[in-house]
Amino acid sequence: MKKEQIVSRNPKVMNGALVFAGTRAPVESLIQHLTAGDSLNKFLDDFPTVSREQAVAYLKMSWRPLMCELLDENLPHETTMTFPLYTLRSAPIHAFNPLNPPYQGDFKIL
């Protein structure tokens, strides 16, 4: 899915807030739902104009930059952070057993 199909920004739509493409649903609403502990299904029920594919694609495309920002090269080689919905541990990729997911790139959700 191309970025233009996932999100858009237009000063005439929701005062220029980042919204899901083809909707008036702010991306921030997805973040607020997930931070509050709501499921993706609850968000999709509340914003029926957003497709599951769009929401999942947005989360996937925003995951890597967020983690790079949080775990920059100045942090220790191995570190653990706790967020409202999960704990994140960075470690060398060879420390993970590929038969024991879930992990994404260099990060593992505990």
Sequence and secondary structure as in RCSB ss.txt:
>XXXX:A:sequence
MKKEQIVSRNPKVMNGALVFAGTRAPVESLIQHLTAGDSLNKFLDDFPTVSREQAVAYLKMSWRPLMCELLDENL
PHETTMTFPLYTLRSAPIHAFNPLNPPYQGDFKIL
>XXXX:A:secstr
  HHHHEE  TTSGGG  EETTS  BHHHHHHHHHTT  HHHHHHH TTS HHHHHHHHHHHHHHHHHHHT TTS
 SSEEEE SS EEEE  GGGS TTS  EETTEEE 
